[in-house]
Amino acid sequence: MSHGVTSSRDVRYVEAKRVTQVGTIGDTLLTFGKLIIGLMTGSAALVAEGFHSGADLLFDLVVLVGMKIARKKPDAGHPYGHGKFEGLITLLLAVILLLLAVGIVVDAVHRMGSEDLAAPGQMAFWVALISIVTKEALFHYTVRVGRKLKSNIIMANAWHHRADSISSFAAMLGIGGALMGYPILDPVAAVAVAFFVSKVGLEIGHDAIKELTDSTDAVDQEIRERINQVIGDIPEVLSAHFVTPRQLGPDIIVDVHVVVPMHLTVSEGHQVAEKVKFSLLQHVIAITEVVVHVDTEDDMVSSVPILATRQEIMTWVVGEIPAGRPVTGVIRLQPNYSRRGIHLDLVLKVDESCTFEQIHADVQQLCNRLLNADKDVVEVRTSLRSVEDHRIVD
């Protein structure tokens, strides 16, 4: 099973790396092209766009580094892996984008106040147009891969491409207006570019914070619904609560409490937990770790009280059996705990020389003593060792 999960993660990493490398090549060409042509033609909007593409290039590099770090195997210091490093790097980029937006606005306002404001050269218009086409192509390619891999950082990169495409359109309009005799529109377009840059910074920063604070909203709604469906399809699980998926970079870790029938043994409950874990790992590829807590009741409503242990109950029950009676001892005792109290399953040893009526009466008296002893016992079920296939229930 682990081999399959590892292979799947490797395939996802290769695909994510490929789409990011394609974006890196495109952003490198656009960054230098916009900055060089923007400075040559005197276009504030295109220079702002150059810095925006430079931020895209930085983001591509951040994505590559973040994915590589997040892919490192868990170790003693990071038992759940290194996925949060991807969120930290994404948050850092968001801060850089916001600072970049402020710098663009400051420069644009300075240009607006300049007395020798002039229209940029026509080359700036065509570079902006090329940027729109290139960025739209990168957006559609990246968003398709991001949705397929369920990767927040790849999706953030995709929308970063879309934001650059929109801001390039704003820059093109501003440059076009400046060429038509309204030079003020070029720095105005630069301010519009800053708006899109800051918007992207706020959005990806918000997503990164949700991931770093273990918000369930960081996990895609479709995945959350699939998790609940997989758990609900397991017959031994009566219900599930505190289903808490957490995003750690490209991976998802799930904590879940499942309610099982009270009479199950510890080993049966553990087997149900293993089945829940295996099913989630098998049916939701992004999940890499599952922690299952087995309950007999929903402990999020109220906790089960601390009651007497098996040994304490055994000592007490044996003390309630007088000598010389049909019931001579306890062969096995199984306590089951609930909010109501203790549910006792007893296998009693009886004197075979006694009649069934005598045994039945003595068992009834014992059950009544146990139920009325103010020891939190709410139910007693008894089996008799000497009476084949017969059970008395009270």
Legacy VTK file of the C-alpha trace (Angstrom):
# vtk DataFile Version 3.0
C-alpha trace
ASCII
DATASET POLYDATA
POINTS 394 float
0.000 0.000 0.000
2.715 2.466 0.948
4.506 1.786 -2.297
1.407 2.794 -4.263
1.034 6.034 -2.328
4.698 6.891 -2.789
4.551 6.224 -6.537
1.450 8.383 -6.871
3.139 11.247 -5.014
6.170 10.975 -7.286
3.966 11.210 -10.386
2.174 14.262 -8.953
5.477 15.929 -8.110
6.882 15.385 -11.629
3.744 16.845 -13.215
3.676 19.818 -10.833
7.380 20.442 -11.450
6.890 20.346 -15.244
4.051 22.890 -15.298
6.016 25.206 -12.989
9.131 24.993 -15.154
7.094 25.948 -18.229
5.768 28.954 -16.311
9.295 29.857 -15.223
10.509 30.026 -18.838
7.554 32.180 -19.861
7.880 34.526 -16.889
11.624 34.933 -17.418
11.125 36.074 -21.017
8.223 38.387 -20.077
10.052 39.939 -17.115
13.113 40.988 -19.073
11.084 41.880 -22.163
8.702 44.183 -20.271
11.393 45.857 -18.195
13.698 46.492 -21.159
10.952 47.722 -23.525
9.227 49.631 -20.710
12.391 51.535 -19.872
13.212 52.108 -23.559
9.736 53.458 -24.357
9.196 55.263 -21.048
6.036 53.317 -20.128
5.299 53.263 -16.386
2.554 50.697 -16.943
4.866 48.310 -18.779
7.638 48.740 -16.194
5.075 47.941 -13.486
4.074 44.914 -15.526
7.740 43.930 -15.700
7.950 43.927 -11.931
4.697 41.976 -11.791
6.129 39.340 -14.122
9.271 39.379 -12.007
7.106 38.529 -9.016
5.608 35.706 -11.078
9.101 34.471 -11.821
9.964 34.613 -8.130
6.766 32.732 -7.346
7.673 30.018 -9.861
11.012 29.583 -8.130
9.304 29.584 -4.732
6.889 26.898 -5.914
9.746 24.700 -7.128
11.660 25.087 -3.847
8.501 24.717 -1.754
7.425 21.522 -3.498
10.905 20.059 -3.091
10.978 20.821 0.635
7.385 19.647 1.175
8.228 16.372 -0.559
10.903 15.474 2.005
10.014 12.420 4.056
8.893 12.779 7.691
11.672 12.721 10.258
12.008 12.832 14.045
11.563 16.607 14.125
8.729 16.657 11.583
6.674 13.456 12.072
3.931 14.728 9.756
6.329 15.758 7.011
7.433 19.175 5.760
4.254 20.291 3.999
3.845 23.475 6.058
7.047 24.868 4.567
5.110 25.263 1.325
2.522 27.380 3.144
5.247 29.476 4.788
6.898 30.157 1.441
3.531 31.054 -0.111
2.864 33.512 2.724
6.294 35.084 2.183
5.496 35.591 -1.475
2.171 37.229 -0.584
4.031 39.795 1.544
6.467 40.472 -1.312
3.557 41.059 -3.716
1.915 43.557 -1.367
5.183 45.479 -0.975
5.619 45.437 -4.750
2.114 46.883 -5.233
2.924 49.741 -2.868
6.133 50.488 -4.771
4.294 50.566 -8.127
1.684 53.009 -6.775
4.343 55.318 -5.342
6.191 55.417 -8.672
2.974 55.969 -10.663
1.875 58.858 -8.437
5.319 60.422 -8.838
5.007 60.177 -12.626
1.528 61.732 -12.567
2.965 64.800 -10.876
5.749 65.150 -13.433
5.487 68.125 -15.818
7.225 66.390 -18.726
4.886 63.363 -18.834
4.982 61.883 -22.355
3.334 59.024 -24.204
5.353 55.779 -24.407
6.554 54.200 -27.652
4.301 51.860 -29.666
6.477 48.849 -28.873
5.138 48.965 -25.292
1.600 48.331 -26.595
2.605 45.210 -28.531
4.616 43.773 -25.648
1.572 44.173 -23.384
-0.551 42.346 -25.985
1.976 39.481 -26.205
1.950 39.266 -22.423
-1.850 38.838 -22.370
-1.762 35.940 -24.828
1.174 34.238 -23.095
-0.254 34.600 -19.615
-3.694 33.311 -20.612
-2.090 30.212 -22.129
-0.037 29.641 -18.971
-3.137 30.144 -16.799
-5.233 27.514 -18.584
-2.390 24.997 -18.581
-1.497 25.559 -14.915
-5.055 25.603 -13.568
-5.800 22.317 -15.331
-2.820 20.671 -13.627
-3.606 22.310 -10.271
-7.163 20.998 -10.258
-5.989 17.543 -11.252
-3.371 17.420 -8.466
-5.548 19.222 -5.870
-2.537 21.449 -5.138
-3.139 24.837 -3.497
0.277 26.189 -4.445
-0.152 25.206 -8.121
-3.631 26.767 -8.151
-2.179 29.931 -6.589
0.422 30.012 -9.352
-2.308 29.585 -11.978
-4.341 32.513 -10.662
-1.148 34.514 -10.477
-0.830 34.008 -14.241
-4.465 35.122 -14.692
-3.908 38.233 -12.583
-0.882 39.113 -14.711
-2.986 38.629 -17.838
-5.676 40.998 -16.533
-3.143 43.560 -15.389
-1.400 43.329 -18.781
-4.767 44.128 -20.350
-5.098 47.163 -18.076
-1.564 48.215 -19.012
-2.343 47.806 -22.722
-5.420 50.028 -22.382
-3.410 52.648 -20.511
-0.583 52.570 -23.055
-3.103 52.714 -25.913
-4.808 55.730 -24.336
-1.456 57.435 -23.863
-0.600 56.830 -27.527
-3.928 58.435 -28.472
-2.954 61.669 -26.720
-3.726 61.019 -23.041
-0.304 60.300 -21.451
-1.770 60.409 -17.933
-3.444 57.049 -18.672
-0.103 55.235 -18.655
0.647 55.821 -14.915
-3.067 55.360 -14.196
-2.767 51.913 -15.764
0.255 51.263 -13.542
-1.966 51.905 -10.501
-4.482 49.423 -11.923
-1.684 46.871 -12.244
-0.792 47.486 -8.589
-4.399 46.767 -7.649
-4.277 43.339 -9.310
-0.908 42.582 -7.753
-2.185 43.416 -4.259
-5.396 41.440 -4.839
-3.422 38.306 -5.705
-1.131 38.886 -2.724
-4.074 39.109 -0.330
-5.778 36.022 -1.779
-2.789 33.703 -1.686
-1.779 35.091 1.703
-5.248 34.297 3.042
-5.055 30.748 1.667
-1.581 30.270 3.156
-2.760 31.449 6.577
-5.690 28.992 6.451
-3.273 26.181 5.675
-0.767 27.190 8.357
-3.513 27.447 11.009
-4.906 23.990 10.103
-8.228 25.404 8.929
-10.473 22.739 7.372
-11.432 25.362 4.769
-7.931 24.988 3.334
-8.994 21.546 2.097
-11.119 21.447 -1.048
-14.858 20.983 -0.346
-15.037 18.082 -2.789
-12.298 16.241 -0.884
-14.040 16.862 2.458
-17.259 15.400 1.095
-15.390 12.401 -0.310
-13.763 11.745 3.082
-17.162 11.639 4.812
-18.559 9.393 2.094
-15.705 6.863 2.368
-16.044 6.690 6.169
-19.833 6.344 5.934
-19.514 3.378 3.556
-17.791 1.239 6.244
-20.527 -0.959 7.839
-18.874 -1.218 11.270
-18.835 2.574 11.682
-22.098 3.765 13.239
-21.194 7.442 12.810
-18.217 9.770 12.592
-17.473 13.079 14.255
-14.566 15.484 14.540
-13.641 14.696 10.945
-10.730 17.104 10.591
-8.720 17.163 7.375
-5.649 19.424 7.382
-3.679 20.661 4.389
0.094 20.311 4.609
1.412 21.548 1.286
0.377 19.016 -1.346
-0.644 16.478 1.311
-3.699 16.061 3.519
-3.711 14.616 7.044
-7.045 13.480 8.487
-8.064 13.146 12.144
-11.385 11.391 12.706
-13.401 9.955 15.585
-15.581 6.961 14.637
-18.369 5.467 16.736
-18.514 1.645 16.819
-20.864 -0.766 18.658
-20.169 -0.808 22.397
-19.755 -4.582 22.612
-16.743 -4.720 20.249
-13.448 -5.791 21.759
-10.356 -3.585 21.713
-8.878 -5.618 18.868
-12.114 -5.329 16.864
-12.153 -1.565 17.389
-8.537 -1.374 16.252
-9.426 -3.388 13.168
-12.210 -0.913 12.327
-9.732 1.959 12.760
-7.286 0.273 10.382
-10.074 -0.250 7.861
-11.018 3.439 8.017
-7.368 4.447 7.529
-6.814 2.041 4.632
-10.034 3.101 2.861
-9.178 6.813 3.047
-5.617 6.291 1.814
-6.893 4.135 -1.034
-9.779 6.318 -2.221
-8.422 9.866 -1.659
-4.965 10.136 -3.255
-4.010 13.429 -1.607
-4.325 11.914 1.888
-0.983 10.710 3.269
-1.795 10.123 6.939
-4.948 9.203 8.901
-5.324 9.231 12.697
-8.440 7.369 13.866
-9.888 7.573 17.370
-12.443 4.862 18.193
-15.434 5.797 20.374
-18.542 3.961 21.522
-20.425 7.266 21.734
-19.964 10.769 20.393
-17.481 12.144 22.922
-17.748 15.634 21.431
-21.225 15.974 22.999
-20.011 15.005 26.475
-17.285 12.712 27.713
-17.839 9.234 29.173
-17.415 9.403 32.986
-14.457 7.695 34.657
-15.876 4.510 36.211
-14.517 1.432 38.011
-11.939 -0.710 36.213
-12.442 -4.350 35.236
-10.379 -5.574 38.196
-12.278 -3.365 40.646
-15.600 -4.585 39.279
-14.450 -8.233 39.433
-13.481 -7.876 43.099
-16.812 -6.285 43.918
-18.934 -8.823 41.963
-17.154 -11.788 43.546
-17.819 -10.232 46.937
-21.544 -10.142 46.127
-21.668 -13.953 45.674
-22.348 -15.697 49.030
-20.902 -19.130 49.742
-23.117 -22.186 49.480
-25.437 -20.756 46.804
-26.132 -22.057 43.237
-23.908 -19.339 41.747
-20.402 -20.184 42.915
-18.178 -17.724 41.024
-17.373 -15.627 37.957
-15.574 -17.230 35.017
-15.397 -14.113 32.841
-16.456 -10.488 33.213
-16.711 -7.923 30.401
-17.557 -4.322 31.324
-18.769 -1.930 28.593
-18.870 1.764 29.393
-21.318 4.481 28.328
-22.545 7.818 29.662
-25.356 5.964 31.413
-22.935 3.748 33.298
-21.508 0.212 33.189
-23.004 -2.565 31.071
-21.845 -5.907 32.482
-21.505 -9.187 30.604
-20.937 -12.032 33.094
-20.163 -15.714 32.565
-21.054 -17.342 35.884
-19.957 -20.640 37.341
-22.840 -22.546 38.976
-23.306 -25.632 41.129
-24.393 -28.386 38.743
-26.254 -30.222 41.515
-28.805 -27.396 41.791
-31.978 -27.287 39.743
-32.501 -24.796 36.968
-35.140 -22.984 39.025
-32.689 -22.559 41.925
-29.961 -21.322 39.605
-32.342 -18.913 37.849
-33.557 -17.459 41.147
-30.017 -17.021 42.471
-28.851 -15.344 39.225
-31.825 -12.952 39.388
-30.990 -12.062 42.977
-27.342 -11.441 42.049
-28.345 -9.189 39.130
-30.673 -7.204 41.379
-27.918 -6.739 43.980
-25.508 -5.513 41.300
-28.043 -3.136 39.763
-29.110 -1.680 43.124
-25.658 -1.337 44.675
-25.110 2.256 43.534
-21.993 1.210 41.599
-23.009 2.792 38.255
-24.148 -0.576 36.821
-27.090 -0.037 34.462
-27.315 -3.427 32.752
-26.287 -7.000 33.559
-26.255 -9.824 31.015
-25.393 -13.287 32.280
-24.347 -16.581 30.722
-24.189 -19.835 32.647
-21.254 -22.138 32.146
-23.084 -25.299 33.256
-26.287 -24.752 31.293
-25.504 -25.381 27.623
-26.640 -22.699 25.141
-28.782 -20.948 27.746
-28.619 -17.296 28.670
-30.554 -15.362 31.276
-30.832 -11.662 30.515
-31.953 -8.975 32.925
LINES 1 395
394 0 1 2 3 4 5 6 7 8 9 10 11 12 13 14 15 16 17 18 19 20 21 22 23 24 25 26 27 28 29 30 31 32 33 34 35 36 37 38 39 40 41 42 43 44 45 46 47 48 49 50 51 52 53 54 55 56 57 58 59 60 61 62 63 64 65 66 67 68 69 70 71 72 73 74 75 76 77 78 79 80 81 82 83 84 85 86 87 88 89 90 91 92 93 94 95 96 97 98 99 100 101 102 103 104 105 106 107 108 109 110 111 112 113 114 115 116 117 118 119 120 121 122 123 124 125 126 127 128 129 130 131 132 133 134 135 136 137 138 139 140 141 142 143 144 145 146 147 148 149 150 151 152 153 154 155 156 157 158 159 160 161 162 163 164 165 166 167 168 169 170 171 172 173 174 175 176 177 178 179 180 181 182 183 184 185 186 187 188 189 190 191 192 193 194 195 196 197 198 199 200 201 202 203 204 205 206 207 208 209 210 211 212 213 214 215 216 217 218 219 220 221 222 223 224 225 226 227 228 229 230 231 232 233 234 235 236 237 238 239 240 241 242 243 244 245 246 247 248 249 250 251 252 253 254 255 256 257 258 259 260 261 262 263 264 265 266 267 268 269 270 271 272 273 274 275 276 277 278 279 280 281 282 283 284 285 286 287 288 289 290 291 292 293 294 295 296 297 298 299 300 301 302 303 304 305 306 307 308 309 310 311 312 313 314 315 316 317 318 319 320 321 322 323 324 325 326 327 328 329 330 331 332 333 334 335 336 337 338 339 340 341 342 343 344 345 346 347 348 349 350 351 352 353 354 355 356 357 358 359 360 361 362 363 364 365 366 367 368 369 370 371 372 373 374 375 376 377 378 379 380 381 382 383 384 385 386 387 388 389 390 391 392 393
